Amino acid sequence: MSESRVPPADNTKEPLANDVDVALMLRVGTGDEVAFEELIGRHQNAIIGTVAKMLGNASDAEDIAQQVFIRLWKCAPRYEPKAKFTTFLFTIARNLVFNESRRRSRKKEFSMEEREDDFHLQAPDTQSATPDDAILQNELQAAVDKSIADLPEKQRLAVVLRRYEGMPYDEIGRILELSIPAVKSQLFRARTTLRDSLQLYLDT
């Protein structure tokens, strides 16, 4: 008498999505360009958005995101699904973004005057602004983006992944190579800094 199979556990969307990603990535490892295009379609918006938030500038986000997927393609033959696919993907993004951030930081050390001029050009003109909700909202968003961009890189990425990608602490920890308590500490410090830098808007 054959044993009856135990029905599979009720899957959530997240494991199902990861299963699809892993299957696609394994196909990419065999040189499947169609699977690669599908992976790009599934994740490029998240990667571009994360890169833009990290760098504080959307103009270079697509170029950096393209580099992320180029690296993904190159490492696909060696890929082993030991963790969630998004953890693997965002770790690649982390490395590229941190490298770019450090390159820019070194460049800014030699052009502080230019940086100050650029900030004044980007800063909202509160004196000439009209009391329009849309303008005020855009001004606040610009202030939030700049405050996030000024955070230390690990705090910045933790905030972006938590706030905009909705990632759990454990996945953020794997991407940043930190423990869960360390991730929470990074987020606490980041939120304290952001609250202080945005106090002017919070008081209005």
N, C-alpha and C positions, 0 to 999 in steps of 0.2 A: 504494500500500500504506500503510495507516494505521499510525502508530506506536503501539506498545503503551504504555499508561499506566504510569508508575512508581507502584507501590503507595505509599500514604501511609506516612510514618514511624510507628513504634510510639509512640502517644501515651500519656502518663502521665495519671493522674487529675487532676493539677493543671491542665494545659492544657485538658483536657476540661471541667473545672469552670469555668474562666475563660471558655471559649467559651459555655457556657450562661449565665453571668452577663452577659456582654456582649450576647448576643442578647436576654436579658430586659430589660436596661437600654435597649437601642435601642427595644424595644417600649414601655417606660415613657415614653420620649421622645415617643411619639405619643399618650400619654394612656391607655395600656392598664393599667387598674387590676388586672386579673388577674395580669399579669406583675409588677406592683409588689408585690402580696401574696406572690407566689412568691419574689421577691427578699428580702422581709422574713423569710419563713420560713426561707430558706437562711442568713441571716446575723445575725438578731436575737440569738441566744444568744451569739455571739462578740462582738458589739458591747456587749451588756449586761454580759457578763463583763469585758470590757476596761475599760469605763467604771467599773464597780464597783471593780476593782483600782486604777484610777488615782485615784479619789476616796477610796478607803479606806472607803467607805460604800455599801452596796447599796441603801439606801432611795431615793436619787435616781437610780439607774442607769437605771431604765426611762424616767424623764422625759427624761433627756439622750439616751438611745438613740432615743426617739421624735423628738426634735429632729433627730437625725442623719438619720433616714429622711424627715422632712419636707423637709429641705434637699436630700436626694437626689432627691425627687420634683420639687422646684422647679427644680433645675439639669438635670434629665434632658433637656429639649429641646435643650440646648447640649452635651450629652455627646459626647465623641469618644474612642473606645477607644485612646488613645495608650499606656496602661500597663495593668497588670493591674487588673481591676475592684476587687479587694480593696484595692489601693493607693489607688485613688480614694476608696473608701468609708471606709477608715481615716484618710485625710487629713482628711475632713470631721469624723470623730470626734475626731481630734487637735485641730483648731481649737476645737471646742466644749468639749472637756475642759480644754484649756489655759486658755481664757477663764474657765471655771468655777473652776478651781484658783486662778487669779489673783484672782478675785473673793473666794473664800474666804480667801485669804492676807491680802488687805487687811482683811477683816472680823476675822480673828484678831488682827491688830495691835492692835485696840481691845478685845479680849476675852481676853487671855492668861490671866487668872485663871480665867475660865470654861473655857478649853481645858485648863488643868491639872486642874481639878476633873473635867472630862469624862474625861480620861485615867485618873485614879485610879478612876473608876467602871468604866471598861472594862478596866482591867488585871486579869489573873487573880489571884485570891487564893491564892497558893501555900501559905500556912500552913494554910488549911482544906481545900485540895484533897486528895482521896483518891488513893492511888497506883494509879489506874486508867488503863490505856493510852489509852482513848478521851478521857479528860479531858486527859491530857498532850498528846495529839495535837492536840486543839482549842486548847489553850493555845499550843502551838508555832505552829499555823496563824495564830492571832490575832497572835502576835508577828511572824511573817513578813509578814502583811498590813500591820501598822502600820509596819514597817520600810520596806516598799516604798512606802507612802503618804508617808513622810517624805523620800524621795529627791527631788532636783531633777527637774522635770517631764520633761526629755528622757531622763534616765537611767531614770526610772520607766517611761515608755512603752516604751523600748527593752527593758527587762527583761520587761515584760508581754507585748509582742509576740513576743519570743524564747522566753520560758519557757512561756507559756500558749497562744499561737497558733502556735508553731513556725515563725515566719516566717524566711526567709533574710536574711542581712545586707543584701543589695542592696535588698530590698523595704522593710526597716526604714529604710534610708538614704533611699529616695524619700519615704517618709511623713514622716520627720523633716527632710528636706532636708539630709542629711549624706552625706559620703563613707563608703565601707565602713570605711576605717581609723578614721574619727571615730566610727562606730557601735561598733566594737570597743573603742575607748577609753572610750566612755560605759558600755558593759557592764562593762568591767574595773573602772572606778571604782565603779560601782554594786555589783558583787559584793564588792569590798573593803569598802565601807561596810556592806553587809548582813552580811558575815561578822563584822565588828567588833561590830555592834549585836546580833547573835544569838550571840555568843561564850558567853554564859551557858548557852544550850541546847546548843551544840556540845560543851561541856565535860562535860555530864552524861551 
